[in-house]
Amino acid sequence: MEQEKIVALIYDFDKTLVTTDMQNFKFIEDLGLTKQEFWDLADKFASTNHCERILAYLYVMIIECKKRNIKLSNEYLNSLGKYVEYFDGVTTWFDRINKYGKEKGVKVEHYIISSGNREIIKGCSIASEFTKIFACNYYYDELGNAVWPRIIINYTSKTQCLFRISKGILDIREDNKVNEKIANKRVEFNNMIYIGDGITDIPCMTLIKERNGLSIAVYKKDNATAEQLYDDKRVDRAVEANYNENSDLDKIVKAKIDLVSSLGR
């Protein structure tokens, strides 16, 4: 029996599906800080303590909430998801692309690999569209307070998530299985499409491009980073972050689905 053809559409989140960092929409406002002040605190902590920047911002979130008696709970972070602002076309994108894939005999699955807060993403209106959301999240104490990051997703762990998707090993606790050799991957790398915006996406973009998948850098009109990634041959295409029907991004993704449909698994 012929196995179904699967295309995995894999997204970063901040500045890829939404217009800026997820903390910028409401969380930082709740702290009474400016965006610059918050991220400067995270950068200072990282520099002073020789700490990875992702761990630094997660720690600073905890400390700054404690100073202001804000309960940094799973529920609070979930509530922040409703404030995010999507790029044009995002909210209708998933149904349209799924339908297009079905018409072509291809199953489309959507994944997020983000260095942001999983709890905030889970509170977004589009959260149910994703087969799996890989992102940073906290361990909470018996009172529901965030006390320490239990999972972080950084530059290199993003690539591990790609192998998890390829092998169908989505449970982060299954460390051994992800390194086992598997003859028949659930999703081959050449059937993956990665959409991201910046530096933390480069390892994933490069890996998928090298394995004949499709890497796309998206950008806002005032951001030249994506074009630089294309010039540096890190990605296959660089286009505006416009998810509307007949946009450049829409056409490129559909062309890849057409290719998968026409070839073997």
N, C-alpha and C positions, 0 to 999 in steps of 0.2 A: 504494500500500500504506500502510495506516494505521501511523503511528509508535507505538511502545509508550509507554504512560504511565509516567513515572518520578516517584517522590516521593523527594527527597533529604532524609534526616534528618541534620541537622548538629549536632554536639555540641561544646561546650566539654568539658574533661576534669576538671580539679580542681574539686571541690565540685559537680560536675554528674553525672558517672558514678561518681566516687570521693569519699569522704567529706571529704577535706581535700587540701591541696597534696601533690603526689606526692613531693616531697623530704622531707616530714614523716614518711613511714612508716619509712624505713630509712636514707636517705642522711645526714641530720643526726645520727642516732644514731651512725653510723659515724665521724663527725667528733668525737664526744664533746661536742657542743654541745646546748643546748636549742633548741627551735624559735624561741623569742624571740630568743636570742643570734644565731642564723644570720640571721634576717630583719632584725634590727637592723644587722648588719654590711652586708647588702646595701643597706639604706636609707641608712646612713651613707656608703657609697661613692658611691651615686647623688647624694646631697646635696652631698658635698664636691667631687665631680668634675663636677657638672652633667651627669650621665649618666642616660640612660633607665633606669628601674628594672629592666626585663627584661634589658638588657645588664649591669647591675650584678650581678644575682644569678648570671648565667652566669659572669661574671668571678670573683666571690667563690667559686663552686664550684671553679674551677681553683686559685685561690690557697690556699684552705683545704686542699684535697687535697694540694697540694705540701708544705705545712707538716708534714703528717702522713705523708708518703711513701705516700699512697694513689694508686694509678694510676687516673686518671680516663679510663678507656677505654670504647669502645663496649660491650665485653663486660660490664664492671662495671656500667654504667648499665642495660644490658638486664637484668642479674640483679636489679636493684631492682624491676623490674616485678611480680615475684611476691609482693611484700609489700603491694601496694595493697589497700585494702578498698573494695568496691563498695557502692553503695546497694542496698537490697532489690530483688530482681527483675532486676538488670542482666544477670546471667549467662545468663538464659533469655529475655531481652527480644528479642534479635535474631532468633532462630528463630521466635518467636511472631509478631513484627511482619512478618517476611518472608512467613511462611505466610499471614497475614491479607491482605497485599497481593496475593499470588498468587491467592487466592480471589476477590479483587475485580478481577482483571485489571490490577493495578498492580505494577510492579517497584519494590521499595524498595531504595535504596542508602544506606549509612551513611558519614558522613565525620566526622573530628575536625578542629577548628580550635582549637589550644591554644597558649598562651604558655609552656607547660611544656616539658620535655625529650622530644623525639621518641624518643630512645633508650630512655627508661624506658617510655614507652607501648608501644613495639614489643616490650618484654619482658613485657607483660601478657597474661593468658590470653584476653582478648577482641580482641587486636590484629588477628587474621585476619578479623574481622567487617567491617572498614572498607575501602571502596574506595580511600580515600586518607587519610593522616594528615598534616595540615599542623601542624607544631610546630617549636620551636627545636631546632637541632642543631649539633654541633661539627665543626670541621675537626680531623683528627688527624694528628700527625707520623708519620715513618717507624717510630717505635717504638710507635705506637698511643696516644700521649698526646694528650688534648684540649688544643689550644693557643689556639683562638679560635672564637667562634660564626660559623658560615658562613651560617646562616639564623636570623633572629629573626622571631617572629610577635607583633606588638603590636596595639594598638587598631585602627589604620587598615589594616595589612596583612591583618588578619582579613577585612575587606570585600573586598580583592582576591581572597582565596581563594574567596569566594562567586561572583565573576565567573568564576573558573577552573572551578568546578563547573558553573555555568550553561552555559558554552561548551564544556565537556569538555576544557579545556586544563589538565591536572593536573600536568604537568612544570614545576617551579618555574623551570627554565632558559629556558622559552619566554616571555620578557618581552614581545616585540613582539606576539605573537598574541593575548595576553589583552586588548590594547587595540583590536584590530581589530573592526570592526562585523560582526556575524554576524546574518543575518536569522532563521534558525531555530536557536534555542538548544537544546542537548541537554536541559537542565532549566530550565524557566521559573521565575522567582522565585515565582510564585504556587503552585508545586508544591514549595516548600521549607518545611521545618519546622526552626526553630532552637531548640535547647534549651541554655540557659546559666544562670549563677547570679549574675553580678555586673557590675561596672563595665566590665571589659574587653570584655564582650559587647554593650554598648549600641549601638555603631555597626551591628553585624550585626543585632541585634534590631530596631532602628529601620528599617533598610533593607528587611528582609524584610517587616515589618509594613506599611510604606508601599506595597509592591508586591504586597500581597494574599496573601503567604505566611502562615505561622503562626509567631509568636514566643512561646516559653514560658519563663518564668523559674521555676526550681526552687529549692527551699530545704529546709534542715533545719529541724526544729521550733523551734530556738532562733535562727533567722536571719531577720530582718525585711527584708533587702535586696530580695528578690524582690517582696514586697508593695509596697514603695516604687516599684519599677520599674513595677508595674501601675498604681499610683496616679498616676504621672507619665506614663502612657500610652505608655511605651516598649515594652511587650509586650502581647500579646493576652490571655494568661492567666498566673497565678502559682499554682503548685501544689506540694505536697510532692514531694520527690525520691524517689518510690516507683514503681518500674518493674514491679511485680507486675501480673498480669492483673486487670482490673476496677478498678484504681486510677484516680484522676482523670486522671493523665497518660496511661495506657493508653487510656482512653475518648476523650480529646481527640485524640490522634494517630490513632486509628482513625476518628474522625469526619472528619478531614481526608482520610484515604485514601478514605473513602466519597465525599466530595465530588469528589475528583479522578477517581474511577472513574465517577461519574455525568456528568461534563462532558467536553468535548473536551480534547485534549492541552494 
